[in-house]
Amino acid sequence: MPPAPADAGPSKWPLAPAKTGLAWLGRVLLIIAVPLTILLLASALAIAMVRVGGDLRLGIDPFTSSAARPRLPLSEVAGRAVAMDALRQVLMALLVVALAVLASGGAWRRRLGLARPLEARTPMRRLWLLLPLWPLIHIAWVTTTAAALHMNFGNGVRLSPFLSPVMLGLWFAFVVVLAPIAEELLLRGETFARASAFLGPAGTIVATALLFCLAHVSLDPGAKGALARPLTLLPLALTLGWLRWRTGRLWPCILLHGWSNFCLVAYQLGPGLLR
């Protein structure tokens, strides 16, 4: 038998764990970088499109310096804010679908959980048992957490009086329809697919839940309790991940997310609207 090569033997084994560890770390960084990049890109595009479109509609040169720009009416400012939020969700959804097509080709629907899974999963009809109970569970958690953090929740919440009926309708669509669709496509769709390839069910559910909560951290340095909202959303985030895993579909996540938003908005705004 010929002698072993000089570079063979136990000395090569330590390299394998190092490569595996680096590959694992790279995948973790990727599941953080992908949704962050999509969110930032969609936000930048939405801001630019709404500003340019709004300026052209009002006869303002979009490239006018800030000092020379005319003061916008409060109704225009409020309307642009809503339009940017809504457009950002649409752009996010389109970017996620485009990325899924690039990654999986014709199987992009299955990748995002929009097609029937190959393996039998829990029937979606069981979701109907959760829907009636969820508002009680979620609102109880949110109010208790807010009280523990000494935050004001559900008292004195008002919509901007400068929003037109059209913008009010768009804001409602943003909260109940557009945001649930876009956020679920991004997190329980594309990010879930990437994370489940190496983290397993529990790790994927937790990872997507943490990303969901971090995405809702307030970036306003003057905001009180910037971490309060992410904490109040943790049960919802974990439940959405569990639904995605148990059913293998994204539709239950979108439905529960939209229903949760609707109930929370109704709870916060209902007393004010009845006065």
HUMO-V576902 format. One record per run of one state. SS is the DSSP state (A for helix, B for strand, O for the rest). FROM is the first residue (numbers start at 1). TO is the last residue. If there is no record, write none. Layout:
# HUMO-V576902
<<SS | FROM | TO> <SS | FROM | TO>>
This chain:
# HUMO-V576902
<<O | 1 | 9> <A | 10 | 12> <O | 13 | 13> <A | 14 | 58> <O | 59 | 73> <A | 74 | 111> <O | 112 | 123> <A | 124 | 148> <O | 149 | 164> <A | 165 | 196> <O | 197 | 199> <A | 200 | 214> <O | 215 | 227> <A | 228 | 247> <O | 248 | 250> <A | 251 | 274> <O | 275 | 275>>
